[in-house]
Every structure is written in structure tokens, then in C-alpha cells.
Amino acid sequence: MTRREFIAVGALALSTRARAACDFDKISTPYKLGKNVLSASGEDGAFDKVSVDGPFVFHHHGAYYMTFIAFDGIGYQTGLASSSDLVNWNKEGCILKRDPNSPTLKYNAAMSWILRENGLYSRGELLKVGGYYWAAYHAYPNQGLEQGAAVIGLCRSKDLRNWIVDPPCLKPQDGAGWERGGLYKPCLLRHKGRYYIFYNAKNQTTWPWREQTGVAFSDDLEHWTRYSGNPVISNGGPGSPDEIFASDPCVLKNGREWVLYYYGFDAKGVARDLAATSPDLFHAEKCSQILIDVGSKGAVDSKYAHKPSVIQFKHDLYHFYCAVSSDSGREIRGISVARSRPW
């Protein structure tokens, strides 16, 4: 066998393993709603004046809820919306606000995940630990859109409206070179008595940077250890859809394997949702297919279709994502949804 033939066989085997690792029919949501289900208010002084972003959807007390990250021109704050059908949403206000007296939350308070059932096909019910609902947030140190190297911390609540915010538990300066530029969206889960935070991070604060996804674990929600094999989702090679970013993890359990939904950003500046699977939360195999691609000109997601949050409703998967368009010359950033069954 020649060297070229050997490389070709190896590439085919790798591609076959990637396809085999993904039961794509059980995790994909190819049918877009085609419109935003949550949009910025545009109201002066409102916490969501400029944009809404970063959905996290869950079931609680007989209804579905979504936390979302809102930007008002100063920094991020966290909102809550409710729904009975996952299409029509009612905003319920800001639940995690900036705190001018806090060194961490002075400009930003972006909650990204609340501890919930792990099952991809579960209802996504929230879980309590010690009488509290636990969530993970990230916060940037400066005013503006994602300015400075962000940290990750935990907060807890008994009613989802009033939160006790703990100091950061993961800081970029404590990590490896791939995360020294700052930490992004945390995904908090519990499995077999241990807690995990999946998160993406960038290697430097100045553009051009690269983003990849890693994981840290804890037995007590207080002391955290980064996995020595990080990042668990690395950037792909030249021409791949995640060549520049492999970001915003949404980690759920599908039978015996884990599905790591994430988004990729390529060298052409296109962001789209992707997936990988893992048997153990540490070793991931990327799926070869694109889950949510950008739309055509004029679509709500003509620029980006990224930042996944997936939940089951009436046996269908609903895949929420940040939809971004800029066809009008101004970037419009909202939240849309696709599902596993046609509308």
C-alpha cells in the first residue's frame, strides 16, 4: 500500500467512525420555524433593548421556561420567559441583574444553565441540591459587548427569581493557554454524584483568537478541577465548520452516550450548530453533519445560526438557537427554533 492509499484509508475510517458515532436521526432538528420566538424589545432603558441571545430552555412546575442573555448597550443581564407550547413566549423580566457593588457583576450577569435532568428526551425538569436550584453564570469585567476576560461562577435560588451569587470558581488565569483569553458559556450537569461544567474559552483577548470547549469537575460544587485532556472539543482542520470556534456546549444524554451540541465558526465567518458524541464526557467524536445551518438572504438566521439549547416536547426535539441577520445593514440578534418534525 502506498503512503497516499494509507492516508486515504485512514481518512475513510475516521469519517466512518464519525458517522457511526452519531445516531443523527435521534439528535437532529432539520425543520426551522423560520422566525424568531424571542426578540429584543428596542425600548429605552430596558435590559433587553439591543439583543437577546444564549437561550436555555427547561421544564418547571408544569410549564416551559427559557433563560436568555440580554444586552442593553452596557452589558449582559439575564431574562426569563415562559411558554406552554415552545413557540409563543412571554417575557417575565430580568432575573439576574448587574450589581454595581460587585467586582464580578458590575457590568455583566449572564446566566447560561440551570442544573436539570440530563436526558435528551426527558422533559428537562430542574434539579435541586441542598434545597436550591443551581445555575452557572459567566461575567465580563468591563462595560460593552463581551469586553475583557470573562470568569465563570455559580449561583443558587429557591424561586428562580432571587439568586445568591457565589464568587467565580473558574478563572482564565488559572487555566491552560487555550483559555487564557477568557471563559464563555458554562453548561452545568450532575452525573453519578459528580458535577461537571462544560465551557468554551478563547486563547487571547485580541482578535483573531480561537475558541475551544473544555470541562471541569467537582464533587461538592465548590472545588473544581480542570480535565487534564482539555479541550474536549478542539478546533477542526482547515476548511472545517469549526476551524476557528468550537463553542457554547449543550451537553445531554442520549441513551448510553452523551451528545455535545455546540456551534462552529469557520474561516469564512459563518457560525452554525454542530454536534459531537461521547461515551464518558471526556472523549468526543464529532458528527460529520451540520445540525443547523445559516439561512438564505432575508432569513432571521442569514448571518449566524448558533448557540444551541435542546429540549424534548411531545416526543419531538426542539432546538433553540441564536439567529442573527444583518441584511438590513444592522445586526439583528434574536432567538429562533428548529425541531425534529415538520411544522
C-alpha positions in Angstrom: 0.0 0.0 0.0 1.3 3.4 -1.0 1.5 6.3 1.5 -1.3 8.1 -0.3 -3.5 4.9 -0.2 -2.8 4.5 3.5 -3.8 8.1 4.2 -7.0 7.7 2.2 -8.0 4.5 4.0 -7.3 6.3 7.4 -9.4 9.3 6.4 -12.3 7.0 5.3 -12.1 5.1 8.6 -12.1 8.3 10.5 -15.1 9.5 8.5 -16.9 6.2 9.1 -16.3 6.4 12.8 -17.6 9.9 12.9 -20.8 8.9 11.2 -21.2 5.8 13.3 -20.7 7.9 16.5 -23.8 9.9 15.7 -27.3 8.5 15.5 -28.2 11.6 13.6 -31.9 10.9 13.2 -32.3 10.9 17.0 -30.4 14.2 17.6 -31.1 16.3 14.5 -33.7 19.0 14.1 -33.8 20.0 10.4 -37.1 21.8 10.3 -36.8 25.5 11.1 -39.7 27.6 12.3 -38.3 30.4 10.2 -38.9 33.3 12.6 -37.8 34.5 16.0 -39.7 33.4 19.0 -38.0 36.0 21.2 -36.7 39.4 20.1 -35.1 42.5 21.6 -37.6 45.0 23.0 -35.9 48.1 21.5 -37.2 50.0 24.5 -35.0 52.7 26.0 -33.8 51.7 29.5 -34.9 48.1 29.1 -32.4 45.3 29.9 -33.2 43.7 26.5 -33.1 46.8 24.4 -30.4 45.8 21.9 -30.5 42.0 21.6 -31.5 38.6 23.1 -29.1 35.7 23.0 -27.9 32.4 24.6 -31.2 30.5 25.2 -31.5 27.8 27.9 -34.9 26.0 27.9 -36.3 23.8 30.7 -39.5 22.5 32.3 -40.6 23.6 35.7 -43.9 23.5 37.6 -46.0 22.4 34.6 -44.6 25.0 32.1 -41.6 25.6 29.9 -39.2 28.4 30.6 -36.3 30.0 28.9 -33.5 32.0 30.4 -31.9 34.3 27.9 -29.0 36.7 27.9 -30.0 40.2 27.1 -27.8 43.2 26.0 -28.8 46.8 26.6 -25.7 48.6 25.3 -23.9 48.4 28.6 -23.5 44.7 29.3 -25.3 41.4 29.7 -28.1 40.6 32.1 -30.3 37.5 32.3 -34.0 37.4 31.5 -36.7 34.7 31.9 -39.6 33.8 29.5 -42.4 31.2 29.8 -44.4 29.2 27.3 -46.9 26.4 27.1 -46.1 25.3 23.5 -42.4 26.3 23.0 -43.4 28.7 20.2 -45.2 31.5 21.9 -43.2 33.1 24.7 -44.0 35.6 27.3 -41.1 37.6 28.9 -41.2 37.6 32.7 -38.5 40.2 33.3 -34.8 40.3 34.4 -33.9 37.7 37.0 -30.1 38.2 37.3 -29.1 41.9 37.1 -25.9 43.8 37.2 -24.6 44.8 40.6 -22.6 48.0 40.7 -21.2 46.9 44.1 -19.9 43.6 42.9 -16.4 43.2 41.5 -17.7 40.3 39.3 -21.2 41.5 38.2 -20.5 45.2 37.9 -21.2 45.2 34.2 -22.4 41.7 33.3 -24.5 38.9 34.7 -25.0 36.2 32.1 -26.6 33.0 33.4 -26.3 30.2 30.9 -27.5 27.0 32.5 -29.5 25.7 35.5 -28.9 22.2 36.8 -31.6 20.0 35.0 -32.3 16.4 34.0 -29.6 15.1 31.7 -31.8 13.1 29.3 -32.1 14.4 25.8 -35.6 13.0 25.6 -36.6 13.9 29.2 -38.8 16.9 30.0 -35.8 18.9 31.2 -37.0 19.3 34.8 -34.8 21.3 37.1 -33.0 19.5 39.9 -32.4 20.7 43.5 -29.2 20.3 45.6 -29.5 21.2 49.2 -32.8 22.9 48.7 -31.6 25.2 46.0 -31.7 25.3 42.2 -28.1 25.8 41.0 -27.0 27.8 37.9 -23.8 28.7 36.2 -23.1 32.2 35.0 -20.3 34.0 33.2 -19.3 37.7 33.5 -17.0 40.0 31.7 -15.1 42.6 33.7 -15.7 45.7 31.5 -18.5 47.7 30.0 -19.6 46.8 26.5 -20.2 43.7 24.5 -18.0 40.9 25.9 -15.2 43.2 26.9 -12.3 41.6 28.8 -11.5 38.1 30.0 -14.7 36.6 31.5 -14.9 34.3 34.5 -17.4 31.5 35.4 -19.2 31.1 38.7 -22.3 29.5 40.3 -25.4 31.0 41.8 -28.4 29.4 43.6 -32.0 30.2 44.2 -35.2 28.7 45.7 -37.6 30.5 43.4 -35.7 31.2 40.2 -36.1 35.0 40.7 -33.8 35.8 43.6 -30.3 34.5 43.3 -27.4 34.1 45.7 -24.3 34.7 43.6 -21.1 32.9 44.6 -17.6 34.2 43.6 -16.1 32.8 40.4 -15.0 29.2 40.5 -13.2 29.2 37.2 -10.8 32.0 36.1 -8.9 32.2 32.8 -5.6 32.9 34.5 -5.8 29.5 36.3 -6.2 27.5 33.1 -4.1 26.4 30.2 -3.1 28.6 27.2 -6.2 27.8 25.2 -8.4 29.5 27.8 -6.2 32.4 28.9 -8.3 35.0 26.9 -11.5 34.4 28.9 -14.2 31.9 29.5 -17.6 31.7 27.8 -20.9 29.8 28.2 -20.9 27.3 31.1 -23.1 24.1 31.0 -23.6 22.6 34.4 -24.6 19.0 34.9 -24.6 16.2 37.5 -23.8 12.6 36.7 -23.2 9.8 39.2 -22.7 12.1 42.1 -20.1 14.3 40.4 -20.7 17.8 38.9 -19.4 19.0 35.6 -19.0 22.4 34.0 -18.5 22.4 30.2 -17.4 25.7 28.8 -15.8 27.3 25.8 -12.9 29.7 26.1 -10.6 31.7 23.9 -6.8 31.7 23.8 -6.4 35.5 23.8 -8.4 38.7 24.3 -7.4 40.3 21.0 -8.7 39.2 17.6 -8.0 36.9 15.9 -8.5 34.4 18.7 -9.6 30.8 18.7 -12.3 29.2 20.9 -12.5 25.6 22.1 -14.5 23.7 24.6 -13.3 22.0 27.8 -14.7 20.6 31.1 -14.0 20.9 34.8 -15.5 18.6 37.5 -16.3 18.8 41.2 -17.6 16.6 44.0 -19.0 19.4 46.1 -19.9 22.4 43.7 -17.1 24.3 45.4 -13.7 22.9 44.5 -13.2 22.4 40.7 -10.6 20.6 38.7 -10.0 21.1 35.0 -9.7 17.9 33.0 -6.1 17.4 32.0 -7.1 16.4 28.5 -8.8 19.7 27.7 -10.1 20.8 25.3 -12.6 18.0 24.7 -13.9 19.7 21.6 -11.0 21.2 19.6 -10.9 23.3 16.5 -11.2 21.4 13.3 -8.7 21.5 10.5 -8.6 23.9 7.6 -11.9 24.3 5.8 -13.9 22.7 8.7 -17.0 24.3 10.1 -15.3 24.7 13.5 -11.9 25.8 12.3 -11.9 29.0 14.4 -14.6 28.3 17.1 -15.9 25.2 18.8 -18.1 26.9 21.3 -21.2 27.1 23.6 -21.7 23.5 24.7 -25.1 22.0 25.4 -24.5 18.5 26.9 -27.3 16.0 27.1 -27.6 12.2 27.5 -29.0 10.1 24.7 -29.2 6.5 25.9 -25.7 5.3 26.7 -23.9 8.1 25.0 -23.7 11.9 25.5 -24.5 14.4 22.9 -22.4 17.6 23.0 -24.2 20.1 20.9 -22.1 23.1 20.1 -21.5 25.7 17.4 -18.7 26.1 15.0 -17.3 29.2 13.4 -15.3 28.8 10.2 -12.6 30.7 8.4 -15.3 32.4 6.2 -17.0 33.9 9.2 -20.1 31.5 9.2 -21.4 30.2 12.6 -23.7 27.2 12.6 -24.7 24.5 15.2 -22.9 21.1 15.2 -22.7 18.1 17.5 -20.3 15.5 18.9 -20.9 12.4 20.9 -19.1 10.9 23.8 -19.2 7.7 25.9 -17.8 9.2 29.0 -17.9 13.1 28.9 -14.2 13.3 28.2 -13.6 11.8 24.8 -15.7 13.3 22.0 -16.2 12.2 18.4 -17.6 14.9 16.1 -20.6 14.3 13.9 -20.0 14.9 10.2 -23.3 16.6 9.5 -24.3 20.2 10.2 -27.3 20.4 12.6 -28.5 24.0 12.0 -27.1 25.9 9.0 -27.4 29.6 8.2 -30.4 30.6 6.2 -30.7 32.4 2.9 -30.7 36.2 2.4 -33.6 37.7 4.2 -33.9 34.9 6.8 -33.7 35.6 10.5 -30.5 33.5 10.6 -28.9 34.6 7.4 -25.6 35.5 9.2 -25.4 33.1 12.2 -27.4 30.1 13.4 -25.7 29.2 16.7 -25.6 28.7 20.5 -27.8 25.6 20.9 -30.4 24.7 23.6 -32.3 21.4 23.0 -35.3 20.0 24.8 -38.0 17.4 24.1 -41.7 18.3 23.8 -44.4 15.8 22.8 -41.8 13.3 21.5 -40.2 16.0 19.3 -36.8 17.7 19.8 -36.9 21.5 19.8 -33.5 23.1 19.1 -33.4 26.7 20.2 -30.6 28.9 18.9 -29.5 32.5 18.4 -30.5 33.7 15.0 -28.6 36.6 13.6 -29.2 38.6 10.4 -27.6 41.7 9.0 -29.2 42.1 5.6 -30.6 45.5 6.6 -27.2 46.8 7.4 -27.8 46.5 11.1 -27.2 43.3 13.0 -30.5 41.8 14.4 -30.0 39.1 17.1 -32.9 37.1 18.3 -33.8 33.5 19.3 -35.4 31.1 16.9 -36.1 27.3 16.9 -36.0 24.2 14.8 -37.5 20.8 15.5 -37.3 17.2 14.5 -40.7 17.1 12.9 -42.0 19.4 10.2 -44.2 22.4 11.3 
